[in-house]
């Protein structure tokens, strides 16, 4: 009975360990975002509920990932997805040989000969006119959308699928931390830009009010400033409230509020979206009736104001498959 009471109060050994772990994760987040947050009284208590909420949310995301793709030379003939993601076996070899995390993984004998990892890529779509059959007629002016992938990276190499899933939580938290740091940076950039514009507007108003005031250090952005005093005053009145808000967010209390907001509402800043593309072997989007491959990916959406998207796919690679690729496509 006494042990149950301790657990309810969070005073048992496991609860204390979880509390210490949570505090350590908050400290790592602050190190990556802004160390000045430690000057705010009670910052740990303020961020702890949000950190718990983010962890609970992030732990559910990996279950959404599509089936694992094996990175090997035989997979190019067995699995059409590989040919859509890479230009060819030499492109795959370039990724595998150039991956620092994968190289470090295989340096440790304790990790074994197979790695499970997360492949991240940038997806792009290009519109063009190409050759296609329409109603039994060959035409060369058919609108097409070509899907391509670049910026391939391998992250989180793990010795087993179970370990990969465990590591995914820590990795997701690292990504969330980068999202918070990026949001703080964007807010600071916006404040600096508006303050610079405000200073130029004030100089413009002085020059319009007096012939004796001449701006000798003009900037490229000055050409876009209002030409009349009324226009200058209207723009100053417009950006005034925006600057007040951004300056408030730049204070220590404001920074803490921003970090807390992201942690407590993680789905607004970090989400996975399932994307299914029906592509022919040339990477061109086609209709349901055409012969093609359904390529299903998860795309992670990072940030809110200016979101960043990356396509995700779980993969596995064996040491001997890399050796085979080197024998066939490595440099002489």
N, C-alpha and C positions, 0 to 999 in steps of 0.2 A: 504494500500500500504506500509506504514511504517512497519507494522508487518510482511509482506511478506519479506521485505528487511532484517529485523532482523533475520528471520528464515534462509534465504539464507546465512547470515554471521555467523550463529551459535550463535547469541547473545540473542535469546529469552529464556524464562524460562526453557522450556523443553530441549533445546539444552544444556544449562548450567548444568542442572541436569544430562543429559547423560554424559557430559564431566566429571563431578565430580565422577559419578559411574565408568566410564572407568578408571579414575586415581586411584580410590580406588582398583579396580581389579588388576591393574598393581602393586600397592604397596603390595597387598596380594601375588601376584606371586613372587615378589622379596623377601618377607619374607620367602617364602618356598624354594627358590632357592639359593640366595646368597645376603645377605643384603649389601655387598660391592658395588653392582651395583649402589647404590644411590650416590656413589662418582664420577660416570661418569657424566660430564656435559651434560644436555639435554637428560637424559635417558627416561624421560616421552615422549618427542616428538619422540624419536627413536622407542619406543615400541608401541605407540598408534595405528599406522596403522595396525601393526600385530595383536594387540588385537582385533581390529574391524574385521579383516579378519578371525581370529579364531572363534569369536563369530558367525559370519554369517555362517561359515562352520558347526560348532557344532550344531547350531539350526536346521539343516536339517537332522541330523542323527536319531533322535528318530522316525521319520516317517517310518523308515525302519524296525522297530521291528515287530516280528511276533505276532499272536493273543495272548491275555492274557490267562494264565493258572491259574485255581483256585486251590489253595492248600487246600485240604480237604480230608477226608476219602472217601466220595462217589466218588470223582474224580478218585480214583484208578480204579474203575469199569467203569466209564463213559469216561475217557480220557486216552488212552493208553500212552500218552507222559509222564504222571506222573510216571508210572511204569518203564520207561526207564531212568528217571533222578534220581530216588531214589531206594535204595534197598528194601524199603517197608515202610509202615506207621510209624514204629518206627523211621526210619531214617529221615523221614519228621518231626516228632515231635521233634527230636533232634535238627534239624535246627531251628524250630520255637521257641522252648524254649531257645535255646542258642543264639538267635539273640539279641544283645544289642539294636540296632536301633529300632527293632520291639517292644521290651519291653518298651523302652522309649516312643514310639508312643502311646501304649495303656494305659500308665500311665496318659495321658492327656485326660480328659473327653471330651474336645472340639473336639478331633479328630474323635469321633464316634467309631463304632464297626467294621469297615472294613478298611483294609489298602491295598493300591496299592503300589507295590514295584518292584524293579529290582532284579531278581535272577541272580547272577553271578556264574559261575562254571568253573572248569578246565576240558577240554575234553582230554581223552587219548585213544589211539587205541593200542591193543595188538594182535599180530599175533600168531596163534596156529593151531594145527591140531585137528579136532574134528569129531564127528559123523554126517553124513548127507546123504540124499538120492540123488544119482546121477544115472540118467537113470533107475529109478526103482530099484536100488540096494543100500542097506545100506552099507555105507563105514565108516570106523573110522579113515581115514587118509586124510580127506578133509581139505585143507587150509582155515582158517576162520580168520576174523578180528572182534574182540570184542571191542565195544565202551563202555566206562564207564565215569562217571562223579564224581568228588569229589571236595573238597574245596568249597562247597556251601556257599554263603553269600547272605544276603538280605540287600540291600542298598536303600536309598531314600524312605522310607515308607511315603505315602501321603494319605490324607483323601478322595481323589477323583481322577478320571482319569485325569481331567483337571489340578488339582494341581500337579499331578505326571508329566505331560508333562512340566509344568512351572518349576518344580524343576529340571528337567533333564538338562536344560541348565546350571544351576549353578554347578551341579554335573559333567557334562562333562568338564567344565572349570577347576574344581578341578583335574580331571584326567589328563587333558592336562598339568597342572602345575606339577604334579608328573612325567609326561613324560619328561618335560624339566629338572627337578631336576635330574632324573635318567641319562639323556644324559650328563649333566655336570659332574656327578659322574663318569660315564664310561670314559669320556675323561680324567679326573684327574687320574683315576686308570691306564689308558694306559700310561700317561706321567710318572707316578711314576715307573711303571714296566720297561719302556724303559730307564729311568735314572739309575735305579738299574742295568740293563743289561750293560749299557754303562760303569758304574763304574767297574763292574767285568771284562769287556773286556779290559779296560785300565790296570787293575792289571795283567791280563793274559799276555798282551803284555810286560809289565815290566819284568815279570817272564821269558818269552821266550827270551828276549833280554839280560838278565844278570843272571848268575848263582848265584850271590849274593842276588838276590831278590827272596824271598820265601813267598808265600801266606799261612799264617797260619790259617786264618779264612775263610776257604772255605765254600761254600754253596751248597745245593743240585743241583741248576741250573748250577753250574760250570762244571759239567760233560758233559753238552751239548755244552760248548763253543768250538770254533775252536781250533785245536791242533797246528796250525802253525801261525806264525806272519802274513803271507799273508792272511790267513783266518780271523784272528782277524781284520786286517785293512779293509778287504772287508765288514765284518759285521758292523764295525764302520761307514764306508761310507754309508752303506745301511740305518742304523737307524738315521743317522745325520739329513737328511731332515725331517724325521717323527717327531723327537724330536723338531726341530725348529718350525714346524707347531703346535704341541701340546703345546709348551711353549707360542706361540703366542695366542692360544685359551685360555690359562690359565690366560692371562693378563685381566685386567678389561675390556678393549676395546674388547678383544676376547670373553670374557664371554657375553658381551652385544650383539655381533654379533651372537653368537650361539643362545641366547634366541630369538633374532629378527628373525633369520632364521626359527626356529621352528614355531613361531607365524605366520609368513607370508606364510608358506607352511605347514599348519596343516595336509593336506591329506597325506603327506609323513610320518607323525609320529603318526597319530591317524586316524584309518579308521575302518569301519564296513564292514564285508564280510558275505553275506548270505551263510549258509551251510545247505544243505538238506541231511539227512541221512535216508536211507531205512533200518530199523532194525526190526528183529523179536522180539518176547517177551523176548528172552534171551540176547538181545543187540547185536546180530551178524548181520553184514552187509550182505544183501541178494540182489538178482537181482530183476528186475522189475516184473517178473512173479511170484515171491514167495509171500505168504501171509505175510504182514508186515505192519509197521506203518511208514509213512513219518514224520520224526522229523525235523522241520525247526527251525534253530537258527540263531541268529546274533553273529558273533565272532568279538570282538573288538581286533584290532592289535595295540599294543602300542610300539612305538620306531621304530628304523630303523636298527641300526647295529645289535642289539641282541633283536629282537622283542619278546614281551610277548603277549600271546593270552588268552582271556577269553571268554567263551560262555555266551550270555545274553538272558534273556527271561523275559518279563513283567509278573507279577503274581499279584493275589489278595488273601487275606486271611481274613476270618471273625473271630471275637473273639470266637463265639460259636463253630466254626470248630476246633479251638485249644483245647477248653475244651473237645470236643468229642474225639479227639485224645488222650488227657490225660486220659480220663476215660477208653478208650480201651487199650492203650499201655503204659500208664505212669507207673513209678516205684511204687510198692506197699508201 
